Amino acid sequence: MSLGPPQPEAASGDTNGELSAALQVASVSHSYGKRKALDNVSFRVRPASFCVLLGLNGAGKTTLFSLVTRLYAAQQGTLRICGFDVNRTPGEALRRLGVVFQARTLDLDLTVLQNLSYHAALHGMTAQETKLHTAAVLDQVSMADRANDKARTLSGGQMRRVEIARALLHRPRMLLLDEPTVGLDVKARADILKHVRSLVTRTSIGVLWATHLIDEIQPGDDAVLLHEGRILDQGQASEIATRADVPDIGSAFKKLTGIAGEEASWQRP
Amino acid sequence: MATAIIVEPKGQGFGFLQYARCFNGIVWREALRFWHQRERFVSALVRPLVWLFIFAAGFRSVLGVSIIPPYDTYVLYDVYITPGLIAMIELFSGMQSSLSMVYDREMGNMRSLLVSPFPRWFLLTSKLVAGTAVSVVQVYAFLAVAYFWEIEPPSPWGYLTVLPALIVAGLMLGALGMLLSSLIKQLENFAGVMNFVIFPMFFASSALYPLWRVKEGSPWLAFFCELNPFTHAVELIRFAFYEQINVLSLGVVLGAGAVFLTAAIVAYDPSRGMLKGREGS
């Protein structure tokens, strides 16, 4: 059994490049009652790319994640993971998706190993696959020595690392992380960001990293600027800044959203 | 304008063994959770024992039970209410499961389950079966203690013949709990379930008193009790404990269970159910 990087979906029949996208969000709108949380949102995440979804709290990031993970269905538009429509073929789409939610989702009464085994079962993995992949992913996040410890004994940063290991256990081709560094100290934040970036270079996985922290974005990253449910701009972070005629992505976001001065204090942790 | 044609790639699907592994994982996790929450087991056992040792003992001399099926002789009140207490264990277990689903949803654990690639109906049914298995273990622990209170079936076979009734009744009550969990938005609202579901279901049933006695007091209440699926869960267990089948009760429990489970699956469906468009759910 190979534990190498996951292979991208074969792109046969791909007339528009949709299948070559790890994640394709097309014209998605969603409302909670009268409040529009997402308004005609479209973007794509390429395989082997690190894409940042940048937005303030309440911009619609978590709603978008809930729709991609099919916690509920989009009222308008389509979402595809490696070409599979999340609503029409949810099983095929979700088996290619790894998710780290904003809220902690580990079972605190279970050990790290038990949490990972439960996730493996939820993906129908064999005992042998589970054993091999568990050892590999825990090693990747440097948590192998804590495998038999209960989740409640871990620090916030360690829990996040275990959640990332869990999200990678079934070898997805697309990884979603919803504000994964919230509540972590500077070192833990840097470690997790570095690890996820290294995943992109080591494997062909596509990563969508939702954040409201400007310093987590590098000029070469793909970025999607989301504000009040609408996309303000998207593309390479440096290009967005150039288009906005400002020196960096943080300034571009401030300019595009109209946030200035003290109100922009959100951008630094 | 050119129309984009997207040919979806061919999926792998899931085989029987993968479904079986997923099911095992859910049952295993429920068993581990039960093991880690041993105080839950103790409290589930103490509640019916208090009713049996104190309430039933107190009312033993006040309430007489005439000869009604499945009993072929007069029985003590303690013997009469035992099937009701068994059903109570399953009712509370179903509601406990519902409570934990609401808690898991609030805490985020539920998301781990719901983003599994397996169909949602399968995930929910597996969770229901796992919860029922836990409630059946609780019932047998109660029966083991009750044995020393001289409460036992006419023959040891009764312990075996009651098992299918426990499973069917447990699935029905667990499905009800699952349906309620989809309707409850926050954990704080769960107290309402106690007042509006658990207590009316339990007291407006044949668990504590035979329906003919209720009819003497209020025909309308007796009519309501007869409609209550919990009454039929109690009667199904009562007859099965005496190695008999109450066909009407079996039909009602199976029917109610199917309705509750279907409604719960619909409620948890992302495009059709109660979770659709619920902010923060």
Interface residues (C-beta under 8 A of the other chain):
Chain A: E9 A10 S12 G13 D14 T15 N16 E18 L19 H30 S31 Y32 G33 R35 A37 T63 T69 R70 L71 Y72 A73 Q75 R80 C82 G83 F84 D85 N87 R88 T89 P90 G91 E92 A93 L94 R95 L97 V99 F101 A103 R104 T105 L106 D107 D109 L110 Q114 S117 Y118 H119 A120 A121 L122 H123 G124 M125 T126
Chain B: A4 I5 I6 V7 E8 P9 G11 Q12 G13 F14 L17 Q18 Y19 R21 C22 N24 G25 I26 W28 R29 L32 R33 H36 Q37 M107 G108 N109 R111 S112 L113 L114 V115 S116 P117 F118 P119 L123 P270 S271 L275 K276 G277 R278 E279 S281
